[in-house]
Amino acid sequence: MVTDTVSFLSKRPHCLVLDVRSPEEYRRGHIPGAVSFPLFSDTERAEVGTLYVRQSRQAAVERGLEFVGPRMAQMVREARELAAGREIALYCWRGGMRSESVEWLLSVGGLHTFRLRGGYKAYRQHFPDLLQQHRWRFIILGGYTGSGKTLILHELAQMGAQVIDLEGLARHKGSAFGALGQESQPTTEQFMNLLHDALAICDPDKPVWLESESKTIGHVFLPDDFYGLMRQAPMIELLLPRPVRVAHIAAEYGSFDREELADAFGRIARRMGGAATTHAIDAVREGRLEEAISLALDYYDKAYAHSLSDFRETPMLQLSAETDSPHETAIRLLGLSHQKGLHQ
């Protein structure tokens, strides 16, 4: 049985999703939550593909059967164990021979299966289609480094607002220090898949809150069409006193190893300037973290002010706060957004 992408995504939470493409294809990007269940290894896939192109489909099929034949019983046993009684959803690149073959095999083994029409390629196309099908109402939360925007977004989510944490999906906080304490970043392809999933569960008739970001977060890129919608969206800029921002950053990064922090300062040496970087690194190593942070903010504040040009054509509101209180700020943000008609 085959199903379209919308039905596939709606059924996915209740199913075991198996990605039958090669391990390398899976590593580059896959439907979130899918388990790698390759029909061929990377080298086997390359050989079968070469035969298909240079000889014939029949030659490729026969070679594929030689690879898969000895593993068929084990594949059924593994799928049954993974499924634990659930229905199994299958996909390959285009929804063709690989997923059809695995569907036949698992069905013969008594398992209940269905596959994604058009495969992973159709899933990937669903994201730009989703962006175009609705009039998304993004609200961008801006503010200088250290304003605590991520914590405020989490508070908004707790209050029932729709929030997409881009830095959380990217596993990076968007600065030279952003990888500290984070897991390895996903590929850009997989980041887009995670973003796709996050947007797909949002109600397009209600606002979606996002943090202001540049086109890149660490080494991953925001999709052009998504970033274009962000640039057109209204922004609310948080204004906190600089000492409050310094204290916030010190609390966030103060537990990290001093040499890790020094290395991070070294990564922005060219932009901070040699003397300022040396001063900051010395301050970090001597335990004067807030002094080092203040030096870094000289650079980051200028960079943020320059980045606002990306949102120059959008309405911009400002919200001043004297203390670092994410809960109170979230309440005020919701009030301001309602007052200014951003929820209409």
SULCORFEN-V68001 format. One line per field, one symbol per residue. ss: DSSP state (H for helix, E for strand, L for the rest). phi: phi as a letter, one per 30 degrees, with the letter a starting at -180 (. if undefined). psi: psi as a letter, one per 40 degrees, with the letter a starting at -180 (. if undefined). Layout:
BEGIN
ss->???
phi->???
psi->???
END
This chain:
BEGIN
ss->LEELHHHHHHHHLLLEEEELLLHHHHHHLLLLLLEELLLLLHHHHHHHHHHHHHLLHHHHHHHHHHHHHLLHHHHHHHHHHHHLLLLEEEELLLLLHHHHHHHHHHHHLLLLEEEELLHHHHHHHHHHHHHHHLLLLEEEEEELLLLLHHHHHHHHHHLLLEEELHHHHHLLLLLLLLLLLLLLLLLHHHHHHHHHHHHHLLLLLLLEEEELLLLEELLEELLHHHHHHHHHLEEEEEEELHHHHHHHHHHHHLLLLHHHHHHHHHHLHHHHLHHHHHHHHHHHHLLLHHHHHHHHHHHHHHHHHHHHHHHLLLLEEEEEELLLLHHHHHHHHHHHHHHLLLLL
phi->.cbddddedddedcbcccccddedddddladejdcdbddbdddddddddddddccaddddddddddddedcedddddddddddhjddccbabdcicdddddddddddddiccbbbddiiedddddddddddddbcdcdbcccldejdidddddddedddjddbcddddddhacibdcdddicdedddeddeddddeddddcddddbdbdbddbddcbicccddeddddddddddcccdbceeedddddddddcdddeddddddddddcedddjedddedddddddcicdddddddddeddddddedddddcddcdbcbbcbcbdbedddddddddddddcidcd
psi->iiiiddddddeddeihhhheiiddddddiihheihhghdiidddddddddddddcidddddddddddddeeddddddddddddfeiihhiiadefbddddddddddddeeihiiihheadddddddddddddeighgihhhiiiheefddddddddddeeihhhgddddefieeadeeeheiiiiiidddddddddddddeiheeiihhiihiadihbeihiiddddddddeiiihhhhiidddddddddddedeihdddddddddefddddiddddddddddddeegdddddddddddddddddddeddedeihhiihiieiggddddddddddddddefee.
END
